Each structure stands twice: as C-alpha cells, then as structure tokens.
C-alpha cells in the first residue's frame, strides 16, 4: 500500500512508520497510508520563509496574479484526475464540481484582483495625510510584506477548495504556504499539489505540503507567521492555547463548523417556502451535508412549518444513495465510518434534547452511508438543540411565533458562518440584519426576485468574506483584497513627500517634477510618478457659458438665469462644472496621435470653487500612479487640479487613460 508523500524543501519525501490508513468511503478498501514521522518540518518553516519568501517577492503583485491565472488554466486542463480520485471520498461528480472547480475558480478570481494592485510589493492605503503646513512632512498607511509563512490546516470535506482558497490570497500577497490536509482526503490534496508543482509556475518554496501531522512545525512559528485553520471548534480551541499564538504572536485564523440557520420570514409567500425547501434539500445533499456552511437549523412560522417540512421531504425522497461511481447515484456515503459514528452520536443527542425524527430517507444505512434526516423540535427552547451539530445530512426544524422569537432562537446558536433569510420584504430583512449583525458572517437573503440567480446558502464566494463570530471561529477568509491584506503588515509611514512617493509608487503632493516633454508624448514605461505638466491659461467668457448650455442642453438656472442666480448660493451666474472639466481637458490634452490610446475613466471629481465669466483657469496634470493592463498597454492615473487666477483650486479629480507600452 502506497504511502502518501510530503513536499518539503523542494523535494517529495516519505514519512517513517506505519501511519494512518485512508479507506475508500464507499467500499471500505484500504487505499493509502499517511505519516509525517521523521520529516524536517521545523526546517521546512524556515526554508519556506527564506527561499519561498525571497522568490515570491522577486515577482511583485502583478506577476503573481498572472501566475495564478496560468495555474488555474493548468489545473482546469487536468481536473479529471482529481474527479476520478474524488469518488473514493464518497463524493459524487456534483460534489467534486463544488470542490475542484470551486477551488480553481478562486484562483481565477484572485488573478483578476491582481490587476488593481501595483507592480511591486507595497500596497498603499487611504490617502496621504499632511503633517506640516508646507507638506514637507506627511504620513500614510501602507501594507508591506511580513517576512513570514502561512500554515494552513484543512478539514476533510474540501481537500481542493480548502487548500486553494487559502493559497490564492497568500500567494498574491507574496507569502509562502505550508499546507496540511486532513487525513481522510489527503490523497486528493496530494494529487492537487503534484499538479501544482509540476506546472512549473510556482517559485521554489512558495508551496510546501505535509501529509500527516505537523510535528514541530508550530514550534518554529513567530510573529511574522500565520495559521489558517478549518475544522471543529474543539480542535480550534485547543490550538489557540499553543505558545506560538499565546507567547510568540503568530496570527491564528479559525473557520469552524457552526449551527447555521435558515429562517422563513413571516412575510414569505408560497414561492419563498418552495425555494427555501429546495435550498435546505440542497444543503443536505451537497457533500452529503458535510459542509461547515450547511444549514443545520430551520426556523419557520408555526403556521408554515408543516408546509416547509413537506416541501423539503418531497425534494429528498427521490434521491438514490450509493457508490458515487455508479450510474444514477445522487448521494454518496460520509467520508468515513468514524464520521458516520459522530453524526449518529449527534443525532442521538438531539433526540435526547427533545427533537424527534419527522422523516428519514429509506435508502442505504450500511458502511459509511447516513440517510438524509429531518428532525422536528416542537419545543424549540432546549439549549442543547442549538449546541449539538450533526455534521452530515441532518437538519432540525423549529417553529416560532414572532420574528422577535425567531431572532432569539437564531442567536442561541452562538455564532454562525452563514444564515439564509427567505423573505420578499425589505423591512423584515432590515430587522434580521440589525438583529443578527453580531451573530453571522454572511447573510443570504432569498426571495422570488433572486431565486433564479442566487448562488445559494452554503457557497462562499471569493470576493465575499467567509467566516463568522463566536462558535464559527471568529476568523475571516476570502473577501477579495481583504484576505490579501490580512497576509500583509500595516505600517504607518512618516516622511518627506519625495521619499514617500518613491516608497509607495503613488504621487505625493509636494513631490512634483516639471515635465520636460508633454506627458502624452511618452510611452507607459517612460512616465514617472510625480511628473507634472502646468498648462497655459484660459479666461472664461459669457459666450463660453451660453454655448456650453446650448451644446449640453443643461439650462440649470445658476448658469442661465441672471435674476435667479443672484438668489442662489453663488450670488451670480456661474459656469457649468462640466464646462470646467472640458476646458481643463482642452488645456492639457496633446491633440496629435501618440502613446495615449483612450480615456479610461474619471474618479473623485470635486468642484470646490465657483467659476464665473471673467475668471481665468489653469490646469496642472500629474502622473499619480500606473499599473500594467496587458502586454500592449497600461493604465495611468493622472491627478488634475484646476486653479483660478487667485490660485484657488476650483476642481480636482483623477483621470485614467490607457497608454501604449513601449515596443520591444
């Protein structure tokens, strides 16, 4: 029987000793053994920091994003290998789709996010803060590399998505990863890592993998490092006590199983009842209910409870349980016999606490199979009913009389990763949003308007936060750039504008450099941050205002009615704000063909002083920031200030242009 190997310090290595056995979830056949005994795990942490960290930071955000996209494409072309292995975990092809394709989708999502990041490894935040009147001393927050490693500890239920959803933001941030899968599905994770390593896209040391225990790896962690954990609350609570977190300041992020609720609102109609029933049934069947986000508790108005139960049962009763490799099977076994025993114990605890079996699927009960089961708690207030989790295809239904009562019942779960509220009424949704704000990480509102497009209760999305308070672990994953930022250190920088501009790669007022050539004549690579063009002047006339009004059809009284304008806050007729914008473009645009390809957008426009006939305008155009778009062009941000004859700023904004890259 083959032992799974670990990928440490640039080589595949086999642990010593017998190790734990991985069995086929459907047949019980012994497949692999797993052990990390004798492997250099402490050394692997240091090697990852030094070798992996240096290799990743040599690339920068943009290149790391490109590699994530290429890696996603590489895995997409080879995912059938993972699909074939997946059946041995008890997962159907649909289950594999959620895990394998979902994980690859995370890579694509984070590669797209990289386009909004700078080229280097420093990510500026908020805006410059003037700390002196003459702007010679300023401050700004920036996110910078910590120089550490992230250790991910994954649960058995998502061996692909669980690894990739943690890897993608860490890789994009420039942080090396040491991944440890749960033993029952470690063979799928090992196959995934082999595909990733064989791609040739990962810098040396950026990804290491351990099949088996972490050994002394945690002993090597310090304040630069992080641990991202997914699993049971009990395990997370034990891990939190490790000296790495208590004494040495290692970041611990936990995402743990929770008793997620689905709430049928008082204002729900028949469509909401049927759609919520479909959602509950789906949550009990995807991964055989083995998802940390799955619906465990269902709260419904007493008068609608029977209808919801019946609609849910109808969606479950026709399912076929069996080996996922067999034709026509909808639902496979749990991941292992041990997992089945845990679910059975949990159901027994729920029955002892006052629930009863309302309906159970009549299908297979041998081996690791556990039938979809609907429990009913007619007295919903026993606390054990909101504390015991059956991590499988089991949901408990509770009646409530008022929405205030439903809120109290939902809160008894002690913190949730996700909750679904089925209601078409925004006011009812507002009530639960305000009441559950400290209880849930993600609130999914389901109704007749979004039923066809909703991604569902239990599916975390790369650009939305995944995590929850209390029992759910208190951690935060995904969330788009929020998870990238979590891997970086926030530093408050103070200094002169020239230095800050050089460090952050973004224009700081006071660090302007006069342009020797019109910036619109330069290619993307030739433009320097802070390079500034000060234009000639233009005096606004009555004719300008009248002609712009006729051209734009904007006859607002402040521009066209002398008497009404005198009573306005301006005290006189003024030029259109968009005339000022257009006039400024006329002052700074170089009209001849050149590297500037197109106007890409405008941000942060403010009109700060009125402009009237007789005022004289002058514009100042400064290269604010730049980032590559593709091989042929880049996006350049230009800070624009328009001043009047008194030196007062009358308009300020940022324009974006596409600029051609220099031919190679």
matplotlib code that plots the C-alpha trace (Angstrom):
import matplotlib.pyplot as plt

x = [0.0, 1.5, 2.4, 1.4, 4.4, 5.0, 6.6, 9.1, 12.2, 11.8, 11.5, 8.9, 9.6, 8.1, 7.5, 8.6, 6.4, 3.1, 0.9, -2.8, -4.9, -7.1, -10.0, -12.4, -15.5, -17.9, -16.2, -14.0, -11.0, -7.6, -6.0, -3.1, -1.1, -0.3, 2.6, 4.9, 7.1, 10.8, 10.2, 12.1, 9.0, 10.7, 13.4, 10.7, 9.2, 12.5, 13.2, 9.8, 10.4, 13.8, 13.7, 10.0, 9.6, 12.5, 11.3, 7.8, 8.8, 11.0, 7.8, 5.5, 1.7, 1.1, 3.3, 2.0, -1.5, -0.6, 0.8, -2.4, -4.3, -1.9, -2.1, -5.9, -5.8, -3.2, -5.5, -8.6, -7.0, -6.1, -9.0, -10.4, -7.5, -8.9, -12.5, -11.5, -9.9, -12.9, -15.2, -13.1, -14.0, -17.7, -18.3, -20.4, -19.4, -21.5, -19.7, -16.4, -17.5, -18.1, -14.7, -12.4, -14.0, -14.8, -11.1, -9.9, -12.5, -10.8, -7.5, -9.2, -10.9, -7.6, -5.7, -8.3, -8.0, -4.3, -5.0, -6.0, -2.7, 0.6, 3.6, 5.8, 5.2, 4.0, 0.2, -0.7, -3.9, -6.2, -4.7, -1.6, -2.0, -0.3, 1.7, 3.1, 1.7, 4.2, 3.7, 7.4, 6.3, 3.5, 2.1, 0.3, -0.6, 0.9, 0.7, 4.1, 5.5, 5.8, 8.6, 6.7, 5.0, 1.4, 0.5, -2.9, -4.7, -7.6, -10.7, -11.5, -14.6, -12.9, -9.4, -9.1, -11.1, -9.9, -6.3, -6.7, -8.9, -6.2, -3.3, -4.5, -4.6, -1.3, 0.4, -0.9, 0.3, 3.8, 3.6, 4.8, 2.4, 2.8, -0.4, -1.6, -4.8, -7.0, -6.0, -9.3, -8.9, -5.2, -4.7, -6.8, -4.8, -1.5, -2.7, -3.6, -0.2, 1.6, -0.3, 0.6, 4.3, 4.5, 3.1, 6.5, 4.6, 5.3, 8.6, 10.7, 9.5, 6.2, 4.2, 5.1, 2.8, 2.7, 0.7, 0.2, 0.8, 2.5, 5.1, 7.3, 6.2, 4.2, 7.2, 9.0, 6.4, 6.6, 5.0, 5.7, 3.7, 0.0, -2.0, -5.3, -7.4, -10.6, -12.2, -14.0, -14.4, -13.0, -9.8, -9.5, -9.9, -7.1, -4.8, -5.4, -3.6, -0.3, 2.7, 3.0, -0.2, -0.1, 3.6, 5.1, 2.2, 1.5, -1.8, -4.4, -7.4, -10.1, -13.1, -15.1, -18.3, -21.4, -25.1, -26.1, -29.8, -32.3, -35.2, -38.5, -39.8, -43.3, -43.8, -42.8, -45.2, -45.5, -42.6, -40.3, -41.5, -40.7, -37.4, -36.2, -37.2, -35.1, -32.2, -32.5, -32.6, -29.5, -27.6, -28.3, -27.2, -24.1, -21.1, -23.7, -24.3, -20.6, -20.0, -19.2, -21.7, -24.6, -28.0, -28.3, -31.4, -34.5, -36.8, -40.3, -43.6, -45.6, -48.4, -46.0, -43.8, -45.6, -45.7, -41.9, -41.2, -43.4, -41.8, -38.3, -39.2, -40.5, -37.2, -35.3, -37.3, -36.5, -32.7, -30.7, -27.9, -25.0, -21.4, -20.8, -19.1, -22.4, -24.8, -27.8, -26.4, -27.3, -25.8, -22.7, -21.6, -20.0, -16.2, -15.5, -17.1, -15.7, -17.6, -20.8, -20.4, -20.0, -23.2, -25.1, -24.0, -25.0, -28.5, -28.9, -28.1, -30.6, -33.3, -32.5, -32.7, -36.3, -36.3, -38.0, -37.4, -40.0, -38.7, -35.6, -34.7, -35.3, -32.0, -28.8, -27.5, -24.6, -21.0, -20.5, -23.9, -26.2, -29.7, -30.9, -32.9, -35.4, -35.8, -38.6, -38.3, -41.8, -40.5, -37.6, -36.1, -33.9, -30.4, -28.8, -30.8, -28.8, -25.4, -25.2, -24.2, -24.7, -22.1, -24.0, -27.3, -29.4, -31.4, -33.6, -36.8, -38.1, -41.4, -41.6, -44.5, -43.0, -39.9, -38.5, -38.8, -37.1, -34.2, -33.7, -33.7, -31.1, -28.9, -28.9, -26.5, -23.7, -22.4, -22.8, -20.8, -23.9, -27.7, -30.4, -33.5, -36.3, -38.4, -39.6, -40.0, -37.0, -38.3, -38.3, -34.8, -33.7, -35.0, -32.9, -29.8, -29.7, -30.5, -28.0, -25.2, -23.1, -24.2, -23.4, -20.6, -22.7, -26.5, -28.1, -31.5, -33.6, -36.9, -38.8, -36.7, -33.3, -34.2, -33.1, -29.7, -28.8, -25.6, -27.1, -26.8, -23.7, -21.3, -18.6, -17.7, -14.1, -15.0, -17.1, -15.9, -16.0, -16.1, -18.3, -18.2, -18.4, -18.8, -17.9, -14.3, -14.1, -11.9, -12.1, -11.1, -11.6, -13.3, -11.4, -8.5, -9.4, -7.8, -4.7, -4.3, -4.6, -1.3, 0.5, 1.7, 0.1, 2.8, 2.2, 4.8, 6.0, 8.4, 9.0, 6.9, 9.7, 10.6, 7.0, 6.3, 9.3, 8.4, 4.7, 4.8, 2.0, 2.1, 2.5, 1.7, 4.8, 7.0, 6.2, 8.8, 8.2, 7.7, 10.4, 8.2, 4.4, 3.5, 1.0, 4.1, 5.5, 5.0, 3.8, 7.3, 8.7, 6.2, 7.5, 5.4, 5.1, 5.9, 3.8, 2.6, 1.4, -0.7, -1.3, -4.3, -7.8, -10.3, -13.9, -16.4, -20.2, -20.1, -18.5, -21.3, -24.0, -22.5, -21.9, -25.5, -26.8, -24.5, -25.2, -28.9, -28.1, -30.1, -29.9, -30.9, -27.5, -25.9, -28.7, -31.0, -29.3, -32.0, -32.4, -28.7, -28.3, -30.5, -28.5, -25.6, -23.3, -24.8, -24.2, -24.3, -21.6, -20.1, -21.2, -18.9, -18.7, -17.6, -14.7, -13.9, -14.0, -12.0, -9.3, -9.1, -8.6, -5.7, -3.8, -4.6, -2.0, -4.1, -1.7, -1.6, 0.7, 1.0, -2.2, -4.8, -8.1, -9.8, -10.4, -12.4, -12.7, -12.7, -13.1, -14.4, -15.0, -15.9, -14.5, -15.0, -17.5, -16.2, -17.8, -17.3, -14.0, -12.2, -9.0, -8.3, -5.1, -4.7, -1.9, -1.6, 0.5, 1.2, -0.4, 0.0, 0.3, -0.3, 0.1, -3.1, -1.7, 1.3, 0.3, -1.0, -1.1, -3.5, -2.1, -3.8, -3.4, -4.1, -5.7, -6.1, -7.7, -7.0, -8.4, -6.5, -6.2, -4.5, -7.6, -8.4, -11.8, -11.8, -9.8, -10.1, -8.3, -8.5, -7.4, -6.0, -4.8, -1.3, 0.7, 3.6, 7.0, 7.6, 10.2]
y = [0.0, 3.3, 6.0, 9.5, 11.8, 15.3, 18.0, 19.8, 21.9, 21.3, 17.5, 14.8, 12.9, 9.8, 9.7, 6.8, 4.3, 2.7, 5.8, 6.1, 4.3, 6.0, 3.9, 4.2, 5.7, 3.6, 0.2, 0.4, -0.7, 0.4, 2.8, 4.7, 5.3, 8.7, 9.6, 12.6, 10.9, 11.9, 14.7, 18.0, 20.2, 22.7, 23.2, 23.5, 26.5, 28.4, 27.2, 28.5, 31.9, 32.4, 30.6, 30.9, 34.4, 35.8, 34.0, 35.4, 38.9, 39.0, 38.8, 41.5, 41.6, 41.7, 38.8, 36.7, 37.4, 36.3, 33.1, 32.4, 32.7, 30.3, 27.9, 27.9, 27.1, 24.4, 22.7, 23.2, 21.1, 18.3, 18.3, 14.9, 13.3, 14.9, 13.9, 10.3, 10.3, 12.2, 9.2, 7.4, 10.1, 9.4, 12.5, 12.5, 14.3, 17.2, 17.3, 17.2, 20.1, 22.3, 21.4, 21.1, 23.7, 25.9, 25.9, 26.6, 29.5, 31.1, 31.1, 32.9, 35.4, 36.3, 36.6, 39.2, 41.1, 41.4, 43.8, 46.5, 46.2, 47.9, 46.2, 45.9, 44.5, 47.6, 48.4, 52.0, 52.5, 55.5, 58.9, 61.0, 62.9, 66.3, 66.6, 70.1, 73.2, 73.2, 69.5, 68.7, 66.1, 63.7, 60.3, 57.4, 53.8, 51.1, 47.3, 45.6, 42.0, 40.5, 38.1, 35.1, 31.9, 30.8, 27.3, 26.1, 23.3, 22.0, 19.9, 16.6, 17.9, 20.2, 18.9, 21.0, 24.2, 24.3, 24.4, 26.7, 29.3, 29.8, 29.5, 32.1, 35.2, 34.2, 33.7, 37.0, 38.7, 37.2, 34.8, 31.2, 28.4, 25.1, 23.1, 20.3, 18.4, 16.2, 12.5, 11.0, 13.0, 13.7, 11.7, 14.1, 17.1, 15.3, 14.8, 18.5, 19.7, 17.4, 19.0, 22.5, 21.7, 20.0, 23.2, 24.9, 28.1, 28.2, 29.8, 27.4, 27.4, 29.1, 26.0, 23.1, 20.2, 17.8, 14.6, 13.7, 15.6, 19.0, 17.7, 20.6, 23.0, 25.1, 25.4, 27.2, 29.9, 33.5, 36.9, 37.0, 33.9, 32.9, 29.7, 29.4, 26.6, 25.0, 22.3, 21.7, 24.3, 21.9, 21.5, 25.2, 25.9, 23.5, 25.1, 28.6, 27.6, 26.8, 29.0, 30.1, 32.1, 33.0, 33.8, 34.5, 36.4, 34.1, 35.0, 32.3, 32.5, 29.9, 28.9, 26.3, 24.4, 26.3, 25.7, 27.8, 28.8, 29.2, 31.5, 31.6, 35.1, 36.0, 37.8, 34.9, 33.6, 30.2, 31.0, 31.6, 28.4, 26.3, 28.0, 27.6, 23.9, 23.5, 25.3, 23.1, 19.9, 21.0, 21.7, 18.2, 16.5, 18.5, 16.7, 14.7, 17.6, 17.7, 21.5, 23.9, 26.3, 23.8, 24.5, 22.8, 24.7, 25.8, 28.4, 28.8, 30.5, 27.8, 28.1, 27.5, 24.8, 21.8, 23.1, 23.7, 20.3, 18.6, 20.6, 19.6, 16.0, 15.9, 17.1, 14.5, 11.3, 10.6, 10.6, 7.5, 6.6, 4.5, 4.3, 7.6, 5.7, 4.0, 5.5, 7.3, 7.8, 11.2, 10.8, 9.0, 7.9, 10.1, 10.5, 7.6, 5.2, 7.4, 10.4, 8.3, 7.4, 11.1, 12.0, 9.2, 10.4, 13.9, 12.8, 10.8, 13.9, 16.0, 13.3, 13.2, 17.1, 16.9, 16.6, 13.8, 12.2, 13.7, 11.9, 9.9, 8.6, 4.9, 4.3, 2.6, 2.5, 0.1, 1.2, 4.9, 5.7, 8.0, 8.9, 12.5, 13.1, 15.8, 16.4, 18.4, 20.2, 21.3, 22.9, 25.0, 26.3, 23.5, 24.9, 21.6, 21.7, 24.8, 23.5, 19.9, 19.7, 16.7, 17.2, 15.3, 15.2, 16.3, 19.4, 20.3, 22.3, 24.8, 26.7, 30.3, 32.7, 36.1, 37.4, 38.6, 35.0, 33.8, 36.2, 34.8, 31.3, 32.1, 33.7, 30.5, 29.0, 31.1, 32.4, 31.3, 31.3, 31.8, 32.3, 32.4, 34.6, 33.8, 37.0, 39.4, 42.2, 44.7, 45.8, 42.3, 41.8, 45.0, 43.7, 40.5, 42.3, 44.5, 41.7, 39.2, 41.6, 40.2, 36.6, 35.8, 36.2, 36.1, 36.8, 35.4, 37.0, 34.6, 35.5, 35.4, 38.2, 36.5, 32.8, 32.0, 33.8, 33.1, 31.2, 29.5, 29.4, 27.3, 28.5, 31.0, 33.4, 34.6, 38.3, 38.0, 37.3, 33.7, 33.4, 34.2, 35.1, 33.0, 29.3, 29.9, 30.7, 34.5, 34.3, 35.9, 34.3, 35.3, 38.7, 39.7, 42.0, 41.9, 38.4, 39.6, 42.5, 40.1, 38.5, 41.8, 44.1, 47.5, 50.2, 54.0, 55.8, 59.3, 61.3, 63.8, 63.6, 62.6, 59.6, 58.5, 58.8, 56.7, 54.1, 53.8, 54.3, 56.9, 60.7, 62.7, 66.4, 68.4, 66.0, 67.2, 67.1, 69.5, 67.6, 68.3, 66.8, 66.7, 63.5, 62.5, 62.0, 59.3, 55.6, 53.8, 52.8, 56.3, 58.1, 58.9, 59.2, 62.9, 64.1, 67.3, 69.5, 73.0, 74.3, 77.7, 79.8, 80.4, 83.1, 82.1, 84.3, 84.8, 83.2, 80.0, 79.6, 80.3, 77.9, 75.1, 75.4, 75.2, 72.3, 70.2, 71.2, 72.0, 75.1, 75.0, 78.4, 79.0, 79.1, 80.8, 82.9, 86.1, 87.1, 83.6, 83.1, 86.2, 84.5, 81.3, 80.3, 81.7, 85.2, 85.3, 83.2, 80.6, 78.3, 74.6, 72.3, 70.1, 73.1, 73.5, 69.8, 70.1, 73.4, 71.7, 68.8, 71.4, 72.9, 69.7, 67.3, 67.0, 66.5, 64.7, 60.9, 59.4, 56.7, 57.8, 55.4, 56.3, 57.9, 55.0, 56.8, 59.6, 59.3, 61.5, 64.6, 67.7, 71.2, 73.3, 76.9, 78.5, 79.7, 82.8, 84.8, 86.7, 84.0, 82.6, 78.8, 76.9, 73.1, 71.0, 67.4, 65.0, 61.3, 59.9, 56.2, 53.4, 49.7, 47.4, 46.2, 43.7, 43.3, 46.3, 48.9, 50.1, 52.2, 55.6, 57.7, 61.4, 63.9, 67.0, 70.3, 73.3, 76.7, 80.2, 83.5, 83.7, 80.3, 78.7, 75.1, 75.1, 71.5, 68.4, 64.8, 61.8, 60.7, 57.3, 56.7, 53.7, 54.3, 52.2, 50.2, 50.8, 48.5, 45.9]
z = [0.0, -1.1, 1.5, 0.6, 0.3, 1.6, -0.5, 1.7, 0.9, -2.8, -2.7, -2.3, 0.9, 2.6, 6.4, 8.6, 10.4, 9.6, 9.6, 9.4, 6.8, 4.2, 3.1, 0.2, 1.8, -0.3, -0.2, 2.9, 0.8, 2.2, -0.3, 1.3, 4.4, 5.8, 8.1, 8.5, 11.1, 10.9, 8.3, 8.7, 9.5, 11.7, 9.0, 6.3, 8.0, 8.0, 4.4, 3.3, 4.8, 3.4, 0.0, -0.7, 0.6, -1.4, -4.6, -4.3, -3.5, -6.6, -8.7, -7.4, -7.2, -11.0, -11.9, -9.1, -10.4, -13.9, -12.5, -10.5, -13.8, -15.6, -12.7, -12.8, -16.5, -15.9, -13.3, -15.4, -18.2, -15.7, -13.3, -14.4, -12.5, -9.3, -10.3, -10.5, -7.1, -5.6, -5.8, -3.2, -0.6, -1.0, -3.2, -6.4, -9.5, -8.4, -5.1, -6.9, -9.0, -5.9, -4.6, -7.7, -9.9, -7.0, -6.0, -9.5, -9.6, -6.6, -8.4, -11.4, -9.1, -7.3, -10.6, -11.7, -8.4, -9.1, -11.9, -9.4, -7.5, -8.1, -9.7, -6.6, -3.1, -1.3, -1.2, -0.2, 1.9, 2.3, 1.3, 2.2, 5.5, 5.7, 8.9, 8.2, 6.6, 3.8, 3.0, 3.7, 6.3, 5.5, 6.6, 5.1, 5.9, 3.7, 3.6, 3.3, 3.5, 7.0, 6.0, 7.4, 6.2, 6.4, 7.6, 6.5, 8.4, 6.3, 7.0, 5.3, 3.4, 0.9, 0.0, -3.1, -2.5, 1.1, 0.0, -2.9, -1.2, 1.4, -1.0, -3.6, -1.3, 0.4, -2.9, -4.3, -1.1, -1.5, 1.4, 1.1, 2.2, 4.1, 3.6, 5.8, 4.7, 6.9, 6.7, 5.2, 2.0, 2.0, -1.2, -3.2, -1.7, -2.6, -6.2, -6.4, -5.1, -7.5, -10.4, -9.0, -8.5, -12.0, -13.6, -13.1, -12.2, -8.5, -7.4, -5.3, -1.7, -2.3, -1.6, 0.7, 1.7, 4.6, 4.6, 8.3, 11.4, 11.7, 14.2, 15.3, 12.6, 15.1, 17.4, 14.6, 14.1, 15.4, 15.0, 11.2, 10.6, 10.5, 10.8, 8.9, 10.4, 9.2, 11.3, 14.5, 17.3, 19.8, 17.8, 17.2, 20.9, 21.7, 19.1, 20.4, 23.6, 21.7, 22.7, 19.1, 19.5, 23.2, 23.6, 20.1, 18.4, 15.5, 13.8, 14.3, 11.9, 12.6, 10.5, 12.4, 12.0, 13.2, 13.5, 10.6, 10.4, 7.6, 8.6, 6.8, 7.3, 8.4, 5.1, 3.0, 0.4, -1.3, -3.7, -0.7, 1.0, -2.1, -2.8, 0.8, 0.8, -2.3, -0.6, 2.5, 0.5, -1.5, 1.7, 3.0, -0.3, -1.4, 0.1, 2.0, 4.3, 5.2, 4.8, 7.5, 6.0, 5.6, 7.1, 10.5, 11.9, 10.2, 11.8, 10.4, 11.5, 13.3, 10.7, 7.8, 9.4, 8.1, 4.5, 4.6, 6.0, 3.4, 0.5, 1.8, 2.1, -1.5, -2.7, -0.8, -1.1, -4.7, -4.2, -4.7, -2.2, -3.3, -4.6, -6.4, -9.2, -10.1, -12.6, -11.2, -7.7, -6.2, -2.7, -1.6, 1.9, 4.5, 4.4, 6.8, 9.3, 12.1, 10.6, 10.5, 14.2, 15.0, 13.2, 14.8, 18.3, 17.5, 16.3, 19.5, 21.5, 19.6, 20.2, 23.8, 24.0, 22.7, 18.9, 17.1, 13.7, 11.3, 8.3, 7.2, 3.8, 3.4, 1.5, 2.4, 6.0, 5.6, 5.7, 6.0, 4.5, 6.5, 5.2, 4.9, 8.0, 9.0, 12.8, 14.4, 17.7, 18.6, 21.8, 20.3, 23.5, 24.8, 24.5, 23.6, 20.3, 19.4, 20.6, 19.1, 15.4, 13.3, 10.6, 7.9, 6.0, 9.1, 9.7, 12.7, 12.2, 14.8, 15.0, 16.0, 16.8, 16.2, 14.4, 17.8, 18.9, 15.7, 16.3, 19.9, 18.6, 15.9, 18.5, 20.6, 18.0, 19.4, 16.1, 12.5, 9.3, 7.2, 7.5, 5.0, 5.4, 3.0, 2.7, 0.0, 2.5, 2.9, 6.3, 7.6, 6.1, 7.9, 11.2, 10.9, 9.5, 12.6, 14.9, 13.5, 12.8, 15.6, 15.1, 11.4, 8.9, 5.8, 5.5, 2.3, 1.5, -0.6, -2.3, -5.6, -7.1, -6.8, -6.6, -10.1, -9.8, -6.2, -5.7, -2.6, 1.1, 1.5, -1.2, -0.1, -2.9, -3.4, -3.2, -0.1, 3.4, 4.6, 8.4, 11.4, 15.0, 18.2, 17.5, 13.9, 14.9, 14.7, 11.6, 8.2, 4.9, 1.3, 0.9, -2.2, -1.3, 2.4, 2.6, 0.7, 3.1, 6.1, 5.0, 5.0, 7.8, 8.1, 8.7, 9.4, 7.3, 8.0, 5.9, 3.2, 0.1, -2.3, -0.1, 0.4, -3.3, -4.1, -1.5, -2.3, -6.1, -5.9, -6.3, -3.1, -3.3, -2.9, -4.8, -8.3, -11.1, -14.0, -17.3, -19.9, -22.6, -22.7, -20.8, -23.5, -25.8, -23.6, -23.5, -20.4, -19.2, -19.7, -17.5, -14.0, -10.9, -9.9, -13.4, -13.8, -16.7, -15.9, -18.7, -20.3, -19.2, -20.5, -19.5, -19.3, -21.2, -21.3, -24.7, -23.3, -20.7, -23.3, -25.9, -23.4, -22.2, -25.8, -26.6, -23.5, -23.1, -19.5, -18.8, -15.0, -13.6, -12.0, -15.5, -17.5, -15.3, -14.1, -11.6, -10.1, -9.9, -7.8, -5.2, -5.3, -3.0, -5.7, -5.9, -9.6, -12.8, -12.9, -15.5, -15.6, -13.7, -16.7, -18.8, -16.3, -16.7, -20.5, -20.5, -18.4, -20.9, -23.7, -21.7, -21.0, -23.9, -26.6, -29.8, -32.0, -32.3, -29.7, -26.9, -25.1, -26.5, -24.8, -21.8, -19.3, -16.7, -14.1, -10.3, -7.2, -9.1, -6.8, -7.8, -4.9, -6.0, -8.4, -11.8, -13.5, -16.7, -16.4, -14.3, -15.7, -15.5, -15.5, -15.1, -13.6, -14.7, -12.7, -13.1, -10.0, -10.4, -13.1, -13.5, -16.4, -18.2, -20.7, -23.0, -25.1, -22.7, -19.1, -17.0, -16.0, -13.3, -13.6, -10.8, -12.2, -10.4, -12.0, -10.4, -11.0, -11.2, -7.4, -7.2, -5.7, -6.7, -8.5, -9.5, -8.6, -9.9, -11.2, -14.8, -16.1, -19.6, -21.5, -22.6, -25.1, -23.8, -25.5, -28.4, -27.6]

ax = plt.figure().add_subplot(projection="3d")
ax.plot(x, y, z, "-o")
ax.set_aspect("equal")
plt.show()
